[in-house]
Amino acid sequence: NDESAALPAHLGRRCPQLRLQVSIGQSATLAQGHAEGQYDLAVILHAGAARTRVPGLPLRREALHWVAAPGLDLREEAELPLVLLPPGCGLHGLAVPRLQRHRGAHRIAHLASGVAGLQAALRAGLGVGCLNASAIGPGLAVARPPRLPPLPHCGFGLLTPPGAAPAAPHEAAPIARTLFACSAPASSGAGSVARRPARTSAGRAQPRA
């Protein structure tokens, strides 16, 4: 979402002594890189039950939603086409087992390499995906058909520098935490639409599955 771009710029203004090198990737990969000393700071997403502790300093929690292009009609599809990130992604690992437990027939229609590609594939009407609330951008809507099981919340965590790291990364950690707290979604239903296939006040139609 927009915070991926906003965070480096914000840190650059608040901590001009920092020389930033930014990487964007799957949370598991970033967490491993942080553990191996490749990164001083890492923001990661963890999907799971509310009682599950998010690694690092907790930043915030968000709702997860099934998402599709407004007006997408999948009622004639015997298997729900899924648009997901690769299997190593935590949201992929959450969405597919939930559908299996729900006995929902499905197929992988598209695997995107990143969130931007996932959003583009969803806007193109390739299927249904799973996103956190703040990643539901223009041209996407929350899907609420009975064929889809409910999803839990996810948590964002900040992996902080080791104690021996220079002072500047330690100074950047609370600034990053404040930015995430201030930019939390207004509600967990961000981007949602009505249950009926009519237009809402936002001008979005209900995806039907």
C-alpha positions in Angstrom: 0.0 0.0 0.0 1.0 3.7 0.1 2.8 3.3 3.4 5.5 1.2 1.6 6.5 4.4 -0.3 5.7 6.9 2.5 7.8 5.3 5.2 11.2 5.8 3.5 10.4 9.3 2.6 9.1 10.1 6.1 12.2 8.6 7.7 14.5 10.5 5.3 12.9 13.8 6.4 12.9 13.0 10.1 16.3 11.2 10.2 18.5 12.9 7.6 21.6 11.2 9.1 20.2 7.9 7.8 21.3 6.4 4.5 18.3 4.3 3.4 18.4 1.2 1.2 14.8 -0.1 1.0 13.7 -3.7 0.1 10.1 -4.8 -0.4 9.3 -8.5 -0.3 7.4 -11.2 1.5 7.3 -10.9 5.3 9.0 -14.2 5.9 11.9 -13.3 3.6 12.3 -9.9 5.3 12.1 -11.4 8.8 14.8 -13.9 7.8 17.0 -11.1 6.4 16.6 -9.1 9.6 17.6 -12.1 11.7 20.7 -12.5 9.5 21.6 -8.9 9.9 20.8 -7.8 6.4 18.3 -5.2 7.6 18.2 -2.8 10.6 14.5 -2.4 10.5 11.7 -4.4 8.9 7.9 -4.0 8.9 6.2 -7.4 8.6 2.6 -8.6 8.3 1.4 -11.6 10.4 -2.0 -13.2 9.7 -3.6 -15.3 12.5 -5.8 -15.4 15.5 -6.0 -12.2 17.7 -4.3 -14.0 20.5 -1.2 -14.8 18.3 1.6 -12.4 19.1 2.9 -10.5 16.2 6.7 -10.6 16.0 8.5 -7.4 17.0 6.9 -4.2 18.2 3.2 -4.2 17.4 2.2 -1.5 15.0 -1.5 -2.1 14.4 -4.1 -4.7 13.5 -6.3 -4.7 10.4 -9.2 -6.7 9.0 -8.5 -9.1 6.2 -11.0 -9.2 3.3 -11.8 -11.2 0.2 -11.5 -8.7 -2.6 -12.5 -8.6 -6.2 -13.3 -6.1 -9.0 -16.7 -4.3 -8.5 -19.5 -6.1 -10.2 -17.5 -9.3 -10.9 -20.0 -12.1 -11.3 -18.6 -15.6 -10.6 -21.9 -17.4 -9.9 -21.5 -19.6 -13.0 -17.9 -20.6 -12.0 -17.9 -24.1 -10.5 -14.5 -23.3 -8.9 -13.7 -19.9 -7.5 -10.7 -18.4 -9.4 -8.2 -17.2 -6.8 -5.7 -14.4 -7.3 -2.9 -14.7 -4.8 0.7 -14.1 -4.0 3.0 -17.1 -4.1 2.7 -20.0 -1.6 5.4 -18.5 0.7 3.1 -15.5 1.4 1.3 -15.6 4.8 -2.0 -14.5 3.2 -1.8 -17.3 0.6 -1.1 -19.8 3.5 -4.2 -18.5 5.3 -6.7 -18.1 2.4 -6.3 -21.6 0.8 -6.7 -23.7 4.0 -9.7 -21.6 5.0 -11.4 -22.4 1.7 -10.5 -26.1 2.0 -12.0 -26.2 5.5 -15.0 -24.4 4.2 -15.2 -27.0 1.4 -15.2 -24.3 -1.2 -14.2 -25.5 -4.6 -11.4 -23.2 -6.0 -8.5 -23.0 -8.3 -5.4 -20.8 -8.5 -6.1 -18.5 -11.5 -3.2 -16.1 -11.1 -0.1 -15.9 -8.9 1.3 -12.3 -8.6 4.9 -11.5 -7.7 3.9 -8.5 -5.5 1.0 -6.6 -4.1 0.8 -4.1 -7.0 0.5 -7.1 -9.5 -2.1 -8.7 -7.3 -4.2 -5.5 -7.2 -3.9 -5.2 -11.0 -5.0 -8.8 -11.6 -8.0 -8.3 -9.3 -9.0 -5.1 -11.1 -8.8 -6.9 -14.4 -11.4 -9.4 -13.1 -9.2 -12.5 -13.0 -10.7 -13.7 -9.7 -10.9 -13.2 -5.9 -8.0 -12.4 -3.7 -7.2 -11.8 0.0 -6.0 -8.3 1.1 -5.7 -6.3 4.3 -8.0 -3.3 4.6 -5.4 -0.6 3.9 -4.3 -2.4 0.6 -7.8 -2.3 -0.9 -7.3 0.5 -3.4 -9.4 2.2 -6.1 -11.1 -0.2 -8.5 -11.4 -3.0 -5.8 -14.3 -3.9 -3.5 -14.9 -6.3 -0.6 -16.6 -9.5 -1.7 -19.1 -11.0 0.8 -20.7 -14.1 -0.9 -21.6 -17.1 1.1 -19.1 -19.3 -0.8 -16.2 -17.5 1.0 -15.4 -18.2 4.6 -14.7 -15.4 7.1 -11.2 -14.1 7.5 -9.3 -13.1 10.7 -7.5 -9.9 11.3 -3.8 -9.5 10.6 -1.1 -7.6 12.5 1.8 -5.5 11.5 5.0 -5.7 13.5 8.2 -3.7 13.5 11.5 -5.7 13.8 13.9 -3.3 15.5 17.7 -3.0 15.3 19.9 -5.2 17.5 21.3 -3.5 20.6 24.7 -3.1 19.0 23.4 -1.2 16.0 24.3 2.5 15.6 22.1 5.1 17.2 20.4 6.3 14.0 18.4 3.1 13.3 17.2 3.0 16.9 16.0 6.6 16.5 14.1 5.7 13.4 12.1 2.8 15.0 9.7 5.0 17.1 9.2 7.3 14.1 8.2 4.4 11.9 5.9 3.2 14.6 4.2 6.6 14.9 3.6 6.8 11.1 1.8 3.4 11.1 -0.3 4.3 14.0 -1.4 7.6 12.4 -2.2 6.1 9.0 -4.4 3.2 10.3 -7.5 2.6 8.2 -10.6 4.5 9.4 -12.5 1.3 9.7 -11.9 -2.4 9.0 -14.5 -2.3 6.2 -12.5 0.0 4.0 -13.4 -0.3 0.4 -16.5 -2.4 1.2 -19.7 -2.5 -0.7 -23.3 -3.3 0.1 -24.5 -6.9 0.1 -26.9 -6.2 -2.7 -25.7 -5.9 -6.4 -26.8 -2.3 -6.5 -24.5 0.8 -6.5 -23.4 2.2 -3.2 -22.7 5.7 -2.2 -19.1 5.1 -3.4 -20.3 4.0 -6.8 -19.1 0.4 -6.5 -21.1 -2.7 -7.3 -21.1 -5.9 -5.2 -18.8 -8.7 -6.6 -21.0 -11.8 -6.9 -19.8 -15.3 -6.4 
